[in-house]
Structure formats: C-alpha cells, structure tokens
C-alpha cells in the first residue's frame, strides 16, 4: 500500500500535500489491495436490494461505511441496519435523532427507506468508491499527522453540511454534531477543553460570535467557500502547532515564535 508523503507538520506540510495531492492520491488508489476491494464493490453493489443485504456482506459494508467515515461501526450491524431502514424522511428516524448527522447522510445516500434503494442507479458505485478512496487516503495521512487529516476533511465536511441543512443555526448544529468538523472549529476558534460540556444553545452563540470575529462571517455556506476554508485551515494548523509544542522546548518562546509566524493569518 502506498504511504502518503507528509514531510513537515503545520502549514508547510499542508502546502506540500495540496501541491502533490492529486499525484499521491492516484498512486494510493492504484495499490493492489485497494483496487481489489473497490472492484468487488463495483461488481456487486447493484445486487444489494436492502439494508439487510448490505450489512450481511462485510466487504461491501466496509466500503459503504468507510466512504462516510463510519468504519468504526463495522461490527454494529443491527445499529447500521436500523439507520438504513429508518431512512431520513420521518422526524423520529434513528439517523435524525443522532447528534452526528453523518449517519443521516449515509442513510440518505443509499436510500433504502426513502427512495427504495439507490444501489443499482447509474454512477452510484463510482460515487461511493470515490468517497471511500478519498477518506482512506486521509486516514493514511492521519497516521503520520492527524491534524492534516482533519484539515483535509474540511472541504467535504462543510459541503455536506451546506447540502444537508437549511439555515445558519441548523448548519452550525450539524458542524457541532460532526466530530471532525467540531475539532477543527474548536481549535481554530480557540475554545478551551471541555467547551462541549457547555449548554448547547450557548455553544451555538459562541461558535457564531467567534466565527464572525475570526473569519469575518458566521455563515457556514460562506465558510465552505475555498478562500474561507483556506483561512480556517491556516489558523487551525497554527493553533494546533502551538498546542503541540514539544515539552523539551520552552513553551513560552515556542508559542511566541509560532504566533509571530501565524500573525499574518488574521490579516
């Protein structure tokens, strides 16, 4: 399996990864192990007619869950089956009651309850495989630098939120309910550990106020635009670097150096 090259941490590593991402992704996706699994998915997913069919084929389920970052649920077959069978149209559907709205995106994508199943439709397999390959590449990057993985997830994560929710507050609740997105925003906005224990409505107020102050807007749709996303990534990586200063280096001098380097991020 091709291992992504991440030569440095922070924004230096990010710019290198962005410059070489297409080439590295191509090499990663061409690895025999990944090719074998995605070929199997492409050949057999149209045979899946129900949630039960999907959860009973571990190879298909691995890619289906991995495409939405839900790979840790691979052994929770009954739970995943209910998420898929409930769909998303009913207010009390399981996916709609979960804080992490990724489950709703997952259920909606396969459409077993909402649309009678989409697994046999044109382009379905390619769409899921593309997401799976992208997320698998991010996981491989994250094994070297987890902050880089979180930054890479930002574009897709914000676009999913904008497509799946209406209105500023609803979109912020979706961000707050997505662990990867929440982590990036909490770090970039300088929230302290334990902020998640604060009353949910107060969290919403704080997210919106700080986003307005730091990014110049609290509109999630605007934050999903390329220029705004890049600013979020720069600030996130800079703050993450400050938080991870080696214990062998003076915390004060290291922070001053990093803040000096990051000063231009806020201009």
N, C-alpha and C positions, 0 to 999 in steps of 0.2 A: 504494500500500500504506500503510495506517495505521501511523504510527510511535508506539509507546508513549511516554507522558509519564512521565519519571522526574526530578522537579525537584530532587532532592538525593541525595547518597550516604548510606551508613550507615543507621542505624535510622530516621532521619527519612524518608528516601526509601522505606524498606521499609513503614512505616506508611501513607504516602500510596498506595503501589502496592497494598497489601492493601485499602485502602478503596475504590479505584477499579478494582480488577482486573476485576470482572465486566463493568463498562461498557466498559472498554478492550478486553477480550477479545472482546466482542460486535462492536465496531467493527472490530477486527483481522480477525476471522473472516469478516466481511461484505465484505471487499475483493474486487473482481472477480477478481484473479489467483488468490487462494487458493480462491475459490468454484469457479472453472473447474477447478482441479486436483482438488479434493475431489469435485466432481460426476463427474468422469471416473472416479475411483477407485470411487465408489459404484455407478456404472453397469457397470463392467467386472470388478471383482474376483471376482465369482462365477464368471466364465468361466475363472479360473485354477485348474487342477487339479493342478499340480505345481510344484516349485521351479524347474524349467526355464522354465515359462510365466511365472513371476513375474520372474525375472532378465532375461528377454528383452523385457519391457515396461518401459522406463525410467521412464515416468510413474508406473506403479503401484509400481515398486520405490522410487522417490524417496519416496513417502508411507509405504510399508511400513518402510523404514529410518529415515526421519525420525521416525516415531512412537516409535522406541526409541533415538533419539539416535545412530544408526549411519550418519548421512548421509555421513560421510567415506568409507564403504566402497562408494559407489555404482559405482565403476569396478572393484571387485574381485569380478566376477561369479562366477568359479569358487569363490572362497572362500565367498561367501554361499550359493551353491547347495549346497556341501557341508555348511555349518552347518544348512541346512534339511533336506537329505536324510538326514543322520545322526540328526536328532531329538535327544531328550534321555534316552530310556529306557535306552540302553546306556551303561555306565560309560565306555567308550572313545570315545564320540561326540565329535566335534570341539568342540561347544559346551561340553561338560563338562570338556574339557581346557584351555579358555581361562581366564585369570585373571579377565577381565571377564565376569561372569555375565549381563550384558545380552544376550549372544548366545544364551544358553540361554532367557531369557525370550522373545526374538524367535522362536526356533525353536519353542518350546512354543506360542506364540500362534497360529502358522499351522498347526501340527500335521500337516504333510505326512507325516512319518515315523511320528509317534506315534499319530495318530488318523485317518489317511487324508485329511487336509486339512479345514480349518475355514472356508475362504473363502466357501462357499455357505451357511453357517449363519446363522440369524436374528440380527441385531444385530452381526454381525462387522464389516461395513463401518463402521458408526457408531462402534464401539469404537475401531477403528484411527484413524479420522478425528479423533475427539475427542483422542486422544493426540497426533496429528500437529499439530493446531491449537494445543494447549497448548504443545508443545515449540517450535513455530515462533514463538509469542508470546514464549517465554522467550529464544529466540535474538535476537529483535528488541530485547528489553530488554537483553540482554547486550552488544549493540553499543554501548549507552550506559554500562552498568555491569555488568561481568562478575560481580562479587560478588553482585549482585542476582539474576542468572540462577542462580548456584549455590544461593542461598538458596531460590529458587522451586522448584528441582528436589528439595529435601529431602523434602517430603511424599510425592511419588510414589515417589522412590527408596527411602525407608525402607519404605514399604508393600510395594513389590515384593520387597524383601529378606525381610520378615517372611512374605509369602505363599510365597516360593520356597525358603526354607531352614528347617530344623528345628534348634533348639538354639542356645544363645548363641554358642558358638565358630564354628559354621558360618555364622551370620549376620554375625559380625564379619569373617570371611574374605570374605564377599560384599561387605560395606562396603569392605573394603580392596581388593577387586578392581574396584570401581566408581570410576573416576577422579573424577567429580563429587562423590560422597559422601566419598571419601577426602580430597579437597581441603578440604571443609567441616570435617570432623572434625579433620584435622591442624592446621588454623588455629585452630579453637575450643579445641582441647586444648593448643595452644602447642608443638607438635612443631617441631623445627628443620629447616631444609632438609637434604635427604639422609637423613631418617629412613627413607625407603623402602628404603634400602640395608641396613638392619639385618636380621638373621636374622628370617624370617617368624614363627616361634613367639614370639620376643621381642617383635616388634611387637604380636602379639595380646595378650600380657601387658600391655604398656604402654597399649594402647588401652583395655583393660578397667579397669586400675587408675586411669587418669586420668579416664575417664568416670565411674567411681564417685565420685572426688574432686570433680570439677567439676559433674556433673549429678545426683549422688546415686543413680545406678544404672548398671550396666553391661549391663542387659538391653535389647537392641535393640528388642524389642517395646514396652517401656515408653518408650523414646526416640522411638518413632514416634507416641506419643500427642500431641495438639495442644499441651498445656501444655509438655511437654518439648521438642517441636520448636521452639516459640517461644523458649525459653531458649537452645537451640543457635544459632538464627538471631541472637539479640541478641549473644551472645558472639562468634560468628563475625564479624559485621559490625563489632563494636567492635575486635576484634583486627586485622581486615583494614584498618580505618582507620588504626590505629597503624602498621601495616606500610607504608602508602602515604602517610605524611606527606610533604608537599612538601619538596624539598631547600632551598627558599628560606626555610623556617621552621625555627627551632631545633628539632632533633629531640627534645631533652630536654624543652623546655617544651610542645611539642605532645603528646608522649606523656603527660606529667603531666596535661594538660587532658583528653585522651581517657580516660585511666584514671580520672580523677575522675568524668567523666560516666558511665563504664561501671561504676563501683563498685557501683551498685545491682543490676547484672545477677547478681552472685554471692550476693545476699542472698535 
